[in-house]
Structure formats: structure tokens, C-alpha cells
Amino acid sequence: MKRMKRNLQKSWLYKYIRYRLERECFKDAKLQGASREQKDSICLKAVERTRSYSFLFAFLYLPAFSSFFFGWIMNPRNGNNEFISWYLGVIESVVPLVTGDWGSSWNEKRGAVLLIFFRLIPIFIVSAAPLFLPILITANRVLKKTIQESMLGILH
């Protein structure tokens, strides 16, 4: 059975690495002379390596975030903390929307889902930023290493 692979060139990580490669091309004259295929292969190699590190970061981040959430936020002694009050307030403001009536038509249901999503965006940002920052830093380092390796291959 043939396994379907996701197109890496449509991912946000590929677009970020491609952007960083274009920035590096302005600094290095050798990279400016590289063909489009060479740049694509550099980006794809960097994306594949960064994805493997990303899975490692996610694997380590999920238990750390879970222990943070259940250990610090759900602790009743920290109820006076402003951040925790805000965090729990946002989550509690969504509970009536989730458990309430979403309407009978598809437009009403989509509107309810969008409203829930928009109310939870700050929570997603606060929760996901510590995961994305190491991934972006790793992407920059992997890209620089991949550029060095490919330039050695081009020169030899």
C-alpha cells in the first residue's frame, strides 16, 4: 500500500525556512548564484531535520505543560495570582458557549465554533509560544548547517 506524504512545501515551517534562506542569500554571494532546485533541496533538507527536532520538543513540552497546568494553575493556593485568574477566566467564559445551544443551521454552528476559537486565541498563544520559539531557533541553526553542507557539496 502506498503511503501518502504531506506536501512539505505548503507547511508553515517550509515557508519560514524559505524566508530565512532568502535572507541568507542577500548576505552570501555564493547562495545568490544557486539555482532554484538547489535552494528547494536545501529548504526540504532543513525542514525534514527541523521536523524531527520539533517532534522531540513537542514530546518534552507536553508533559512539562501538563505539569504546569495541573500543578500551578489548578492549585487553589494560586487563586490570587493575576495571570491564573485571567487564564481560568478565559477558559470559564467558553464553558457556556460549549455546553449551550449552538443553533439549528450550519451557519449558527460555524458561528459558535468561531466565537469559541476567537475567545481562546490568547490561551493558544500563551500555551504554544514556548513550543514554537525553540522550533524557530532550531530551524535557523539547521538551515545554516544545511547551507554549509550544501555549499561544500557544490564546491567539490
DSSP file with accessible surface (Angstrom, degrees, kcal/mol):
  #  RESIDUE AA STRUCTURE BP1 BP2  ACC     N-H-->O    O-->H-N    N-H-->O    O-->H-N    TCO  KAPPA ALPHA  PHI   PSI    X-CA   Y-CA   Z-CA
    1    1 A M              0   0  238      0, 0.0     2,-0.4     0, 0.0     0, 0.0   0.000 360.0 360.0 360.0 132.9    0.0    0.0    0.0
    2    2 A K        -     0   0  196      1,-0.0     2,-0.5     0, 0.0     0, 0.0  -0.617 360.0-138.5 -81.8 129.8    1.4    3.4   -1.0
    3    3 A R        -     0   0  224     -2,-0.4     2,-0.4     1,-0.0    -1,-0.0  -0.755  14.2-132.5 -91.3 131.7    1.7    5.8    1.9
    4    4 A M        -     0   0  179     -2,-0.5     2,-0.4     1,-0.0    -1,-0.0  -0.655  18.2-153.9 -85.4 133.8    0.7    9.4    1.2
    5    5 A K        -     0   0  179     -2,-0.4     2,-0.2     1,-0.0    -1,-0.0  -0.842  19.3-114.6-105.7 146.6    3.1   12.1    2.3
    6    6 A R        -     0   0  160     -2,-0.4     2,-0.7     1,-0.1     5,-0.1  -0.526  36.1-105.8 -76.6 142.0    2.1   15.6    3.2
    7    7 A N    >   -     0   0   77     -2,-0.2     3,-1.2     1,-0.2     4,-0.2  -0.577  29.4-162.8 -71.9 112.7    3.5   18.2    0.9
    8    8 A L  G >  S+     0   0   19     -2,-0.7     3,-1.4     1,-0.2     6,-0.4   0.762  82.1  69.3 -69.9 -25.0    6.2   19.9    2.9
    9    9 A Q  G 3  S+     0   0   81      1,-0.3    -1,-0.2     5,-0.1    -2,-0.1   0.646  96.6  53.7 -71.9 -11.3    6.3   23.0    0.7
   10   10 A K  G <  S+     0   0  154     -3,-1.2    -1,-0.3     4,-0.1    -2,-0.2   0.479  88.2 103.6 -97.3  -3.2    2.9   24.0    1.9
   11   11 A S  S <> S-     0   0    6     -3,-1.4     4,-1.9    -4,-0.2     5,-0.1  -0.389  78.3-123.8 -80.9 157.6    3.8   23.9    5.6
   12   12 A W  H  > S+     0   0  124      1,-0.2     4,-2.2     2,-0.2     5,-0.2   0.841 111.5  57.7 -67.5 -30.5    4.5   27.0    7.7
   13   13 A L  H  > S+     0   0    9      2,-0.2     4,-2.7     1,-0.2     5,-0.2   0.908 105.8  48.6 -68.4 -40.9    7.9   25.6    8.6
   14   14 A Y  H  > S+     0   0   17     -6,-0.4     4,-2.9     2,-0.2     5,-0.2   0.924 111.6  50.0 -63.4 -43.2    8.9   25.4    5.0
   15   15 A K  H  X S+     0   0  130     -4,-1.9     4,-2.1     2,-0.2    -2,-0.2   0.895 112.0  48.0 -64.5 -38.0    7.7   28.9    4.3
   16   16 A Y  H  X S+     0   0   57     -4,-2.2     4,-2.5     2,-0.2    -2,-0.2   0.938 113.6  46.4 -67.1 -44.9    9.7   30.2    7.3
   17   17 A I  H  X S+     0   0    1     -4,-2.7     4,-2.5     1,-0.2    -2,-0.2   0.896 111.5  52.3 -66.4 -37.3   12.9   28.3    6.3
   18   18 A R  H  X S+     0   0   30     -4,-2.9     4,-2.3    -5,-0.2    -1,-0.2   0.919 109.5  49.7 -63.2 -41.2   12.5   29.6    2.7
   19   19 A Y  H  X S+     0   0  122     -4,-2.1     4,-1.9    -5,-0.2    -2,-0.2   0.931 111.7  47.9 -61.5 -45.6   12.2   33.1    4.0
   20   20 A R  H  X S+     0   0   45     -4,-2.5     4,-2.0     1,-0.2    -2,-0.2   0.875 109.9  53.0 -65.3 -35.7   15.3   32.7    6.1
   21   21 A L  H  X S+     0   0    0     -4,-2.5     4,-1.9     2,-0.2    -1,-0.2   0.914 107.2  51.3 -65.4 -41.9   17.2   31.2    3.1
   22   22 A E  H  X S+     0   0   67     -4,-2.3     4,-1.0     1,-0.2    -1,-0.2   0.882 109.3  51.1 -62.6 -36.8   16.2   34.2    1.0
   23   23 A R  H  X S+     0   0  109     -4,-1.9     4,-0.7     1,-0.2     3,-0.3   0.882 109.7  49.7 -65.6 -38.0   17.6   36.5    3.8
   24   24 A E  H  X S+     0   0   28     -4,-2.0     4,-1.7     1,-0.2     3,-0.4   0.810 101.8  63.5 -69.9 -28.9   20.8   34.5    3.8
   25   25 A C  H  < S+     0   0    5     -4,-1.9     7,-0.3     1,-0.2    -1,-0.2   0.830  97.4  56.5 -64.7 -31.9   21.1   34.8    0.0
   26   26 A F  H  < S+     0   0  158     -4,-1.0    -1,-0.2    -3,-0.3    -2,-0.2   0.830 111.0  44.2 -67.4 -29.6   21.4   38.6    0.4
   27   27 A K  H  < S+     0   0  146     -4,-0.7     2,-0.5    -3,-0.4    -2,-0.2   0.789 111.8  53.9 -84.2 -30.5   24.4   38.1    2.7
   28   28 A D     X  -     0   0   55     -4,-1.7     4,-1.1     1,-0.1     3,-0.2  -0.931  59.8-160.7-117.0 123.7   26.2   35.4    0.7
   29   29 A A  H  > S+     0   0   75     -2,-0.5     4,-1.1     1,-0.2    -1,-0.1   0.819  92.9  59.7 -70.2 -30.1   27.2   35.8   -3.0
   30   30 A K  H  4 S+     0   0  124      1,-0.2     4,-0.3     2,-0.2     3,-0.3   0.884 104.4  50.0 -66.3 -36.9   27.6   32.0   -3.5
   31   31 A L  H >4 S+     0   0    2      1,-0.2     3,-1.1     2,-0.2    -1,-0.2   0.805 101.8  61.8 -71.3 -29.3   24.0   31.4   -2.4
   32   32 A Q  H 3< S+     0   0  110     -4,-1.1    -1,-0.2    -7,-0.3    -2,-0.2   0.851 102.9  51.7 -64.6 -30.4   22.7   34.1   -4.9
   33   33 A G  T 3< S+     0   0   69     -4,-1.1    -1,-0.2    -3,-0.3    -2,-0.2   0.529  86.4 110.1 -83.5  -5.0   24.2   32.0   -7.7
   34   34 A A  S <  S-     0   0   12     -3,-1.1    -3,-0.0    -4,-0.3     2,-0.0  -0.403  71.1-116.2 -71.6 146.4   22.4   28.8   -6.6
   35   35 A S     >  -     0   0   47      1,-0.1     4,-2.2    -2,-0.1     5,-0.2  -0.271  24.6-106.3 -77.2 168.8   19.6   27.5   -8.8
   36   36 A R  H  > S+     0   0  152      1,-0.2     4,-2.4     2,-0.2     5,-0.2   0.880 120.6  53.3 -62.7 -37.8   16.0   27.3   -7.7
   37   37 A E  H  > S+     0   0  136      2,-0.2     4,-2.4     1,-0.2    -1,-0.2   0.888 107.9  50.1 -66.7 -39.3   16.3   23.5   -7.4
   38   38 A Q  H  > S+     0   0   69      2,-0.2     4,-2.3     1,-0.2    -1,-0.2   0.916 111.6  48.4 -65.5 -41.2   19.3   23.7   -5.1
   39   39 A K  H  X S+     0   0   28     -4,-2.2     4,-2.5     1,-0.2    -2,-0.2   0.903 111.4  50.6 -64.9 -40.0   17.5   26.2   -2.9
   40   40 A D  H  X S+     0   0   32     -4,-2.4     4,-2.7     2,-0.2    -2,-0.2   0.908 110.3  48.9 -64.0 -41.4   14.5   23.9   -2.8
   41   41 A S  H  X S+     0   0   49     -4,-2.4     4,-2.4     2,-0.2    -2,-0.2   0.892 110.5  51.1 -67.5 -36.7   16.6   20.9   -1.8
   42   42 A I  H  X S+     0   0    2     -4,-2.3     4,-2.4     2,-0.2    -2,-0.2   0.939 112.5  46.6 -61.8 -46.1   18.3   23.0    0.9
   43   43 A C  H  X S+     0   0    0     -4,-2.5     4,-2.6     1,-0.2    -2,-0.2   0.911 112.2  49.4 -63.7 -43.7   14.9   24.0    2.3
   44   44 A L  H  X S+     0   0   50     -4,-2.7     4,-2.5     2,-0.2    -1,-0.2   0.908 111.5  48.9 -65.0 -40.0   13.5   20.5    2.2
   45   45 A K  H  X S+     0   0  100     -4,-2.4     4,-2.2     1,-0.2    -1,-0.2   0.925 113.3  47.8 -63.6 -42.5   16.5   19.0    3.9
   46   46 A A  H  X S+     0   0    0     -4,-2.4     4,-2.6    -5,-0.2    -2,-0.2   0.896 111.4  50.5 -66.3 -38.3   16.3   21.7    6.6
   47   47 A V  H  X S+     0   0    0     -4,-2.6     4,-2.7     2,-0.2    -2,-0.2   0.929 110.1  49.5 -65.6 -43.8   12.5   21.1    7.0
   48   48 A E  H  X S+     0   0  101     -4,-2.5     4,-1.5     1,-0.2    -2,-0.2   0.920 114.4  44.5 -63.7 -42.6   12.9   17.4    7.4
   49   49 A R  H  X S+     0   0   86     -4,-2.2     4,-1.7     1,-0.2    -1,-0.2   0.912 114.2  49.5 -66.8 -41.7   15.7   17.8   10.1
   50   50 A T  H  X S+     0   0    0     -4,-2.6     4,-2.5     1,-0.2    -2,-0.2   0.875 106.3  56.6 -66.6 -36.1   13.8   20.5   11.9
   51   51 A R  H  X S+     0   0   83     -4,-2.7     4,-2.1     2,-0.2    -1,-0.2   0.891 104.5  52.3 -62.6 -38.5   10.6   18.4   12.0
   52   52 A S  H  X S+     0   0   68     -4,-1.5     4,-1.4     1,-0.2    -1,-0.2   0.920 112.5  45.0 -65.3 -39.5   12.5   15.6   13.7
   53   53 A Y  H  X S+     0   0  111     -4,-1.7     4,-2.6     1,-0.2    -2,-0.2   0.865 109.1  57.9 -68.3 -34.2   13.7   18.0   16.4
   54   54 A S  H  X S+     0   0   18     -4,-2.5     4,-2.8     1,-0.2    -2,-0.2   0.892 103.2  52.0 -63.5 -39.7   10.1   19.5   16.6
   55   55 A F  H  X S+     0   0  131     -4,-2.1     4,-2.4     2,-0.2    -1,-0.2   0.895 109.9  50.1 -64.2 -36.9    8.7   16.1   17.5
   56   56 A L  H  X S+     0   0   90     -4,-1.4     4,-2.0     2,-0.2    -2,-0.2   0.935 111.0  48.4 -64.8 -45.6   11.3   15.9   20.2
   57   57 A F  H  X S+     0   0   59     -4,-2.6     4,-2.6     1,-0.2    -2,-0.2   0.915 113.1  47.6 -60.8 -43.0   10.4   19.3   21.5
   58   58 A A  H  X S+     0   0   30     -4,-2.8     4,-2.3     1,-0.2    -1,-0.2   0.902 109.0  54.1 -65.4 -39.0    6.7   18.5   21.5
   59   59 A F  H  < S+     0   0  155     -4,-2.4    -1,-0.2     1,-0.2    -2,-0.2   0.867 116.4  38.3 -63.4 -35.4    7.3   15.2   23.2
   60   60 A L  H  X S+     0   0  104     -4,-2.0     4,-1.2    -5,-0.2    -2,-0.2   0.811 114.8  54.7 -82.1 -31.8    9.1   17.1   26.0
   61   61 A Y  H  X S+     0   0   42     -4,-2.6     4,-3.3    -5,-0.2     5,-0.3   0.873  97.7  61.5 -73.3 -38.6    6.8   20.1   26.1
   62   62 A L  H  X S+     0   0  107     -4,-2.3     4,-2.4     1,-0.2     5,-0.2   0.928 107.8  41.8 -60.2 -47.3    3.5   18.2   26.6
   63   63 A P  H  > S+     0   0   79      0, 0.0     4,-2.5     0, 0.0    -1,-0.2   0.906 115.9  51.3 -65.9 -35.4    4.4   16.7   30.0
   64   64 A A  H  X S+     0   0   54     -4,-1.2     4,-2.1     2,-0.2    -2,-0.2   0.933 112.9  44.4 -65.3 -44.3    6.0   20.0   31.1
   65   65 A F  H  X S+     0   0   47     -4,-3.3     4,-3.1     2,-0.2    -1,-0.2   0.894 112.4  52.7 -67.5 -37.9    2.9   22.0   30.1
   66   66 A S  H  X S+     0   0   54     -4,-2.4     4,-2.8    -5,-0.3     5,-0.4   0.920 110.2  47.1 -63.8 -42.9    0.6   19.4   31.7
   67   67 A S  H  X S+     0   0   78     -4,-2.5     4,-2.1     2,-0.2     5,-0.4   0.889 113.7  49.6 -66.7 -35.4    2.6   19.5   35.0
   68   68 A F  H  X>S+     0   0   69     -4,-2.1     4,-2.4    -5,-0.2     5,-1.4   0.946 113.5  45.9 -63.8 -46.9    2.5   23.3   34.8
   69   69 A F  I  <>S+     0   0   43     -4,-3.1     5,-1.8     1,-0.2     4,-0.3   0.949 122.4  33.7 -64.4 -49.7   -1.3   23.4   34.2
   70   70 A F  I  <5S+     0   0  140     -4,-2.8    -1,-0.2    -5,-0.2    -2,-0.2   0.795 124.4  43.8 -80.0 -26.4   -2.2   20.9   36.8
   71   71 A G  I  <5S+     0   0   46     -4,-2.1    -3,-0.2    -5,-0.4    -2,-0.2   0.858 129.4  16.5 -86.6 -35.8    0.4   21.8   39.3
   72   72 A W  I  <5S+     0   0   91     -4,-2.4     3,-0.4    -5,-0.4     6,-0.2   0.856 128.1  40.5-107.7 -46.9    0.3   25.6   39.2
   73   73 A I  I   <S+     0   0    2     -5,-1.4    -3,-0.2    -4,-0.3    -4,-0.1   0.915 118.2  45.2 -74.8 -39.8   -2.9   26.7   37.6
   74   74 A M  S   <S+     0   0   97     -5,-1.8    -1,-0.2    -6,-0.2    -4,-0.1   0.521  86.8 108.6 -84.2  -1.4   -5.2   24.2   39.2
   75   75 A N    >   -     0   0   36     -3,-0.4     3,-1.5    -6,-0.2    -4,-0.1  -0.618  64.5-147.3 -75.6 123.7   -3.7   24.8   42.6
   76   76 A P  G >  S+     0   0  117      0, 0.0     3,-1.3     0, 0.0    -1,-0.1   0.767  93.5  67.8 -67.1 -19.9   -6.2   26.7   44.8
   77   77 A R  G 3  S+     0   0  203      1,-0.3     3,-0.4     2,-0.1    -5,-0.0   0.759  96.7  54.8 -69.4 -22.4   -3.4   28.4   46.7
   78   78 A N  G X  S+     0   0   42     -3,-1.5     3,-1.4    -6,-0.2    -1,-0.3   0.180  73.0 110.8 -95.0  18.9   -2.5   30.3   43.5
   79   79 A G  T <  S+     0   0   38     -3,-1.3    -1,-0.2     1,-0.3    -2,-0.1   0.720  71.2  58.8 -66.5 -21.7   -6.0   31.7   43.0
   80   80 A N  T 3  S+     0   0  156     -3,-0.4    -1,-0.3    -4,-0.1     2,-0.2   0.546  78.6 110.7 -86.1  -6.7   -5.0   35.3   43.8
   81   81 A N    <>  -     0   0   61     -3,-1.4     4,-2.3     1,-0.1     5,-0.2  -0.503  66.7-140.6 -70.9 134.7   -2.4   35.4   41.0
   82   82 A E  H  > S+     0   0  156     -2,-0.2     4,-2.4     1,-0.2     5,-0.2   0.902  99.7  49.3 -63.5 -43.8   -3.5   37.8   38.2
   83   83 A F  H  > S+     0   0   68      2,-0.2     4,-2.9     1,-0.2    -1,-0.2   0.931 112.7  46.6 -63.4 -44.7   -2.3   35.5   35.4
   84   84 A I  H  > S+     0   0    1      2,-0.2     4,-2.8     1,-0.2     5,-0.3   0.901 111.2  52.2 -66.9 -38.8   -4.0   32.5   36.7
   85   85 A S  H  X S+     0   0   58     -4,-2.3     4,-2.1     1,-0.2    -1,-0.2   0.925 113.2  44.7 -61.6 -42.9   -7.2   34.4   37.3
   86   86 A W  H  X S+     0   0  103     -4,-2.4     4,-2.4     2,-0.2    -2,-0.2   0.937 113.5  50.0 -64.9 -47.0   -7.1   35.6   33.7
   87   87 A Y  H  X S+     0   0    7     -4,-2.9     4,-2.0     1,-0.2    -2,-0.2   0.942 115.8  41.3 -58.4 -50.8   -6.3   32.2   32.3
   88   88 A L  H  X S+     0   0   47     -4,-2.8     4,-2.9     1,-0.2    -1,-0.2   0.854 111.8  57.3 -68.5 -32.8   -9.1   30.4   34.2
   89   89 A G  H  X S+     0   0   32     -4,-2.1     4,-1.8    -5,-0.3    -2,-0.2   0.903 107.0  48.0 -63.7 -40.3  -11.5   33.3   33.4
   90   90 A V  H  X S+     0   0   19     -4,-2.4     4,-0.8     2,-0.2    -2,-0.2   0.931 114.0  46.5 -65.9 -43.6  -10.9   32.9   29.7
   91   91 A I  H >X S+     0   0   56     -4,-2.0     3,-0.9     1,-0.2     4,-0.9   0.930 113.2  49.1 -65.3 -41.5  -11.5   29.1   30.0
   92   92 A E  H 3< S+     0   0  128     -4,-2.9    -1,-0.2     1,-0.2     3,-0.2   0.803 103.5  61.0 -69.0 -26.9  -14.6   29.6   32.1
   93   93 A S  H 3< S+     0   0   46     -4,-1.8     4,-0.4     1,-0.2    -1,-0.2   0.731 104.2  50.5 -72.3 -17.7  -16.0   32.1   29.7
   94   94 A V  H <X S+     0   0    9     -3,-0.9     4,-2.3    -4,-0.8     3,-0.4   0.726  89.7  80.4 -90.1 -21.4  -16.0   29.5   27.0
   95   95 A V  H  X S+     0   0   78     -4,-0.9     4,-2.7     1,-0.2     5,-0.3   0.908  91.7  48.7 -57.5 -45.8  -17.8   26.8   29.0
   96   96 A P  H  > S+     0   0   84      0, 0.0     4,-1.3     0, 0.0    -1,-0.2   0.875 111.9  51.0 -64.0 -30.9  -21.4   28.3   28.5
   97   97 A L  H  4 S+     0   0   45     -3,-0.4    -2,-0.2    -4,-0.4    -3,-0.1   0.897 112.7  45.1 -69.9 -38.7  -20.7   28.5   24.7
   98   98 A V  H  < S+     0   0   77     -4,-2.3    -1,-0.2     1,-0.2    -3,-0.2   0.920 121.4  37.0 -71.2 -42.4  -19.5   24.9   24.5
   99   99 A T  H  < S+     0   0  110     -4,-2.7    -1,-0.2    -5,-0.2    -2,-0.2   0.606 106.3  85.2 -87.0 -10.7  -22.4   23.5   26.6
  100  100 A G  S  < S-     0   0   38     -4,-1.3     2,-0.4    -5,-0.3    -3,-0.1  -0.014  95.0 -67.3 -82.5-172.4  -25.1   25.8   25.3
  101  101 A D        -     0   0  154      1,-0.1    -1,-0.2    -5,-0.0     3,-0.1  -0.639  36.9-166.7 -80.1 128.5  -27.3   25.7   22.2
  102  102 A W        -     0   0   84     -2,-0.4    10,-0.3     1,-0.3    -1,-0.1   0.439  44.4-109.7 -96.1  -1.1  -25.3   26.1   19.0
  103  103 A G        -     0   0   18      1,-0.1    -1,-0.3     5,-0.1     0, 0.0  -0.251  21.9 -92.5  96.0 174.9  -28.4   26.6   16.8
  104  104 A S  S    S+     0   0  106     -3,-0.1     2,-0.2    -2,-0.1    -1,-0.1   0.735  95.7  69.1-102.6 -25.7  -30.1   24.6   14.2
  105  105 A S  S  > S-     0   0   49      1,-0.1     4,-1.9    -3,-0.1     5,-0.2  -0.549  83.9-117.4 -96.1 163.1  -28.4   25.7   11.0
  106  106 A W  H  > S+     0   0  181      1,-0.2     4,-2.7     2,-0.2     5,-0.2   0.853 114.1  57.4 -64.8 -34.0  -24.8   25.2    9.9
  107  107 A N  H  > S+     0   0  119      1,-0.2     4,-2.2     2,-0.2    -1,-0.2   0.905 106.7  48.0 -65.0 -40.1  -24.2   28.9    9.9
  108  108 A E  H  > S+     0   0  100      2,-0.2     4,-2.1     1,-0.2    -1,-0.2   0.893 112.8  48.9 -66.4 -39.1  -25.1   29.2   13.6
  109  109 A K  H  X S+     0   0   77     -4,-1.9     4,-2.3     2,-0.2    -2,-0.2   0.915 111.5  48.6 -67.7 -41.6  -22.9   26.2   14.4
  110  110 A R  H  X S+     0   0  149     -4,-2.7     4,-2.6     1,-0.2    -2,-0.2   0.894 110.4  52.4 -63.7 -39.4  -20.0   27.7   12.5
  111  111 A G  H  X S+     0   0   37     -4,-2.2     4,-2.4    -5,-0.2    -2,-0.2   0.900 108.6  50.0 -63.3 -39.6  -20.5   31.0   14.3
  112  112 A A  H  X S+     0   0   19     -4,-2.1     4,-2.4   -10,-0.3    -2,-0.2   0.923 111.6  48.1 -65.1 -42.3  -20.5   29.3   17.7
  113  113 A V  H  X S+     0   0   75     -4,-2.3     4,-2.7     1,-0.2    -2,-0.2   0.922 112.6  49.0 -64.7 -42.5  -17.2   27.5   16.8
  114  114 A L  H  X S+     0   0   89     -4,-2.6     4,-3.0     2,-0.2     5,-0.2   0.901 110.2  50.9 -63.7 -40.8  -15.6   30.7   15.5
  115  115 A L  H  X S+     0   0   73     -4,-2.4     4,-2.0     2,-0.2    -2,-0.2   0.929 111.5  47.6 -63.3 -42.5  -16.7   32.5   18.7
  116  116 A I  H  X S+     0   0   22     -4,-2.4     4,-1.5     1,-0.2    -2,-0.2   0.936 113.2  49.3 -62.1 -44.6  -15.2   29.8   20.9
  117  117 A F  H  X S+     0   0  101     -4,-2.7     4,-0.8     1,-0.2     3,-0.3   0.931 110.4  49.5 -62.0 -46.0  -12.0   29.9   18.8
  118  118 A F  H  < S+     0   0  122     -4,-3.0     3,-0.4     1,-0.2    -1,-0.2   0.856 110.5  50.4 -64.6 -34.2  -11.7   33.7   19.0
  119  119 A R  H  < S+     0   0  108     -4,-2.0     4,-0.3    -5,-0.2    -1,-0.2   0.796 112.9  46.9 -71.9 -27.6  -12.1   33.7   22.7
  120  120 A L  H  X S+     0   0   34     -4,-1.5     4,-2.4    -3,-0.3     3,-0.2   0.490  83.0  96.3 -93.0  -2.8   -9.5   31.0   23.1
  121  121 A I  H  X S+     0   0   53     -4,-0.8     4,-2.5    -3,-0.4     5,-0.2   0.912  82.9  51.6 -56.2 -45.1   -6.8   32.6   20.8
  122  122 A P  H  > S+     0   0   52      0, 0.0     4,-2.5     0, 0.0    -1,-0.2   0.911 110.3  49.6 -61.2 -35.3   -5.0   34.3   23.7
  123  123 A I  H  > S+     0   0   12     -4,-0.3     4,-2.5    -3,-0.2     5,-0.2   0.913 110.2  50.6 -66.9 -41.3   -4.8   30.9   25.6
  124  124 A F  H  X S+     0   0  100     -4,-2.4     4,-2.5     2,-0.2     5,-0.2   0.912 111.8  48.2 -61.7 -42.4   -3.5   29.2   22.4
  125  125 A I  H  X S+     0   0  107     -4,-2.5     4,-2.1    -5,-0.2    -2,-0.2   0.946 114.0  44.9 -64.9 -47.0   -0.8   31.9   22.0
  126  126 A V  H  < S+     0   0   59     -4,-2.5    -2,-0.2    -5,-0.2    -1,-0.2   0.895 118.9  43.7 -65.5 -36.0    0.3   31.8   25.7
  127  127 A S  H  < S+     0   0   20     -4,-2.5    -1,-0.2    -5,-0.2    -2,-0.2   0.832 120.0  38.9 -79.4 -32.2    0.3   28.0   25.6
  128  128 A A  H >X S+     0   0   29     -4,-2.5     4,-2.2    -5,-0.2     3,-1.2   0.699  94.0  80.1 -95.8 -19.7    2.0   27.4   22.3
  129  129 A A  H 3X S+     0   0   40     -4,-2.1     4,-2.2     1,-0.3    -1,-0.1   0.905  90.5  54.3 -57.8 -42.7    4.7   30.2   22.2
  130  130 A P  H 34 S+     0   0   66      0, 0.0    -1,-0.3     0, 0.0    -2,-0.1   0.756 111.9  47.0 -65.2 -17.7    7.1   28.2   24.4
  131  131 A L  H <> S+     0   0   34     -3,-1.2     4,-1.0    -4,-0.2    -2,-0.2   0.869 113.1  45.8 -86.2 -38.8    6.8   25.4   21.9
  132  132 A F  H  X S+     0   0   84     -4,-2.2     4,-2.5     1,-0.2     5,-0.2   0.819 101.6  64.7 -77.9 -30.4    7.3   27.4   18.7
  133  133 A L  H  X S+     0   0  105     -4,-2.2     4,-2.3    -5,-0.2     5,-0.2   0.947 104.9  43.5 -61.8 -48.3   10.2   29.5   19.9
  134  134 A P  H  > S+     0   0   43      0, 0.0     4,-2.6     0, 0.0    -1,-0.2   0.879 112.6  55.0 -64.6 -30.8   12.7   26.6   20.2
  135  135 A I  H  X S+     0   0    9     -4,-1.0     4,-2.4     2,-0.2    -2,-0.2   0.929 109.8  45.5 -66.3 -42.3   11.4   25.2   16.9
  136  136 A L  H  X S+     0   0   46     -4,-2.5     4,-2.0     2,-0.2    -1,-0.2   0.904 113.4  49.4 -68.4 -38.9   12.2   28.5   15.1
  137  137 A I  H  X S+     0   0   94     -4,-2.3     4,-2.0    -5,-0.2    -2,-0.2   0.926 112.6  48.0 -64.2 -42.8   15.6   28.8   16.8
  138  138 A T  H  X S+     0   0   23     -4,-2.6     4,-3.0    -5,-0.2     5,-0.3   0.895 107.9  55.7 -64.5 -38.2   16.4   25.2   15.7
  139  139 A A  H  X S+     0   0    1     -4,-2.4     4,-2.4     1,-0.2    -1,-0.2   0.908 107.4  49.7 -61.9 -40.4   15.2   25.9   12.2
  140  140 A N  H  X S+     0   0   39     -4,-2.0     4,-2.1     2,-0.2    -1,-0.2   0.931 114.0  44.3 -63.7 -45.4   17.6   28.8   11.9
  141  141 A R  H  X S+     0   0  186     -4,-2.0     4,-2.2     2,-0.2    -2,-0.2   0.912 114.0  48.8 -66.8 -43.0   20.5   26.7   13.1
  142  142 A V  H  X S+     0   0   14     -4,-3.0     4,-2.8     2,-0.2     5,-0.2   0.901 110.3  52.8 -64.4 -38.6   19.6   23.7   11.0
  143  143 A L  H  X S+     0   0    2     -4,-2.4     4,-2.6    -5,-0.3    -2,-0.2   0.934 109.2  48.2 -63.0 -45.2   19.3   25.9    7.9
  144  144 A K  H  X S+     0   0  101     -4,-2.1     4,-2.2     1,-0.2    -1,-0.2   0.915 113.6  47.3 -62.6 -40.3   22.8   27.4    8.5
  145  145 A K  H  X S+     0   0  118     -4,-2.2     4,-2.4     2,-0.2    -2,-0.2   0.913 112.3  49.5 -67.5 -40.4   24.2   23.9    8.9
  146  146 A T  H  X S+     0   0    1     -4,-2.8     4,-2.6     2,-0.2    -2,-0.2   0.888 109.4  52.3 -66.1 -37.7   22.4   22.6    5.8
  147  147 A I  H  X S+     0   0   13     -4,-2.6     4,-2.6     2,-0.2     5,-0.2   0.935 110.0  48.7 -63.4 -43.8   23.7   25.6    3.8
  148  148 A Q  H  X S+     0   0  133     -4,-2.2     4,-1.8     1,-0.2    -2,-0.2   0.923 112.9  47.4 -62.1 -43.9   27.2   24.9    4.9
  149  149 A E  H  X S+     0   0   81     -4,-2.4     4,-1.7     1,-0.2    -1,-0.2   0.907 114.1  46.6 -64.7 -40.9   26.9   21.2    3.9
  150  150 A S  H  X S+     0   0   20     -4,-2.6     4,-2.1     1,-0.2    -1,-0.2   0.864 109.2  54.1 -72.1 -34.3   25.4   22.0    0.6
  151  151 A M  H  X S+     0   0   21     -4,-2.6     4,-2.3     2,-0.2    -1,-0.2   0.872 107.3  51.5 -67.4 -33.8   28.0   24.7   -0.2
  152  152 A L  H  X S+     0   0  102     -4,-1.8     4,-1.7    -5,-0.2    -1,-0.2   0.897 110.8  48.9 -66.8 -36.6   30.7   22.1    0.4
  153  153 A G  H  < S+     0   0   55     -4,-1.7    -2,-0.2     2,-0.2    -1,-0.2   0.856 111.7  48.8 -70.0 -33.8   28.9   19.7   -2.0
  154  154 A I  H  < S+     0   0   75     -4,-2.1    -2,-0.2     1,-0.2    -1,-0.2   0.903 112.5  47.8 -72.2 -39.0   28.6   22.4   -4.6
  155  155 A L  H  <        0   0  102     -4,-2.3    -2,-0.2    -5,-0.2    -1,-0.2   0.812 360.0 360.0 -73.6 -29.4   32.3   23.4   -4.3
  156  156 A H     <        0   0  185     -4,-1.7    -3,-0.0    -5,-0.2    -4,-0.0  -0.345 360.0 360.0 -97.7 360.0   33.6   19.9   -4.5
